[in-house]
Amino acid sequence: MQLTAKGGSMVLDFYPIKGWDDISIPGKFLRILTFRGETQTKRIVSSEIMNEDIINRVEDYGYNVTDYHTIPQYSSQSDE
């Protein structure tokens, strides 16, 4: 899922992840925060943290859902 702030300067992306064995890791997502086109942070988060972040950004800060990412990204981590 992709969330974009009003004005478009801040973008928050969540991608499903998979290990190098091509097996999806359930309940874990890659979270990428971008500001003005430059990546600020990348980390693995649980589905609970992702859901809280989405609700917070949309309801409290007026972010818009601008895309849905369904293709898993490779990750060597499975923990937060």
N, C-alpha and C positions, 0 to 999 in steps of 0.2 A: 504494500500500500504506500502511496505517496501523499504527503500532506504539504500544502504550500501556504505560507503566510500571505496576508494581504500585502500587495506590492511585489510579491514574488522573491524577496531577498533571502528568505529563509525557507529551506526545503528539508523535510524529514522523510526518509525512505525506510521502509521495512521490507526485507526479502526473506522468504523461507530459505533454510540452509540445508546443505547435504555435506556428508563427509567425502573424503577422497575416494571412498569405495562406491560413490554414487548413490548411497542410501540416505534418504531424507531423515533429518533429525526432527522428530515431532516436538512441538511446543517451544522451539527455539527459533529466533529470527535475527538477521543481521540488521542493525539499526545504523543508518548513515545520516549524519547531520551536515548540511551544506549551507554556507552563508555566502551569498553573492558569487556562486559558482565554485567556491573553494571548499573542499571537504574539511570539516572541523573535527569530527569524531567518527569512529567506527567501533561498534561493539556488539557482542551477542547478548540478547535479552530474552527473557522468558515471554510466553504469550500473555501472561498476566501483566507484566510491565509494559508490553507493547499496547495492550488494551487500555491501560490507565493513561498512558502517554497520548494515545489517540483521542480519548474522551476529553482529557484536559486541554489539549491543543485546539480541538474543534469547538468545545463548549465555552471554554474560558478565554481563548485567545483569537477565535474567529478564523482558524485555519480552514482551508478547503481541501477535500479529498480530490486529488487531481489525477490519480492513476492507481491501478491495482497490479502489483508485481506477483506473478505466479511461478516464474522460473527460478528454481532454487540456485543459490550461489554456493560455491565451495567454501568450506570452513574447516580449519583444523581444530577448532574449539567446539565444545558442546556445553560449556558452563558459562555463567555470567562472569 
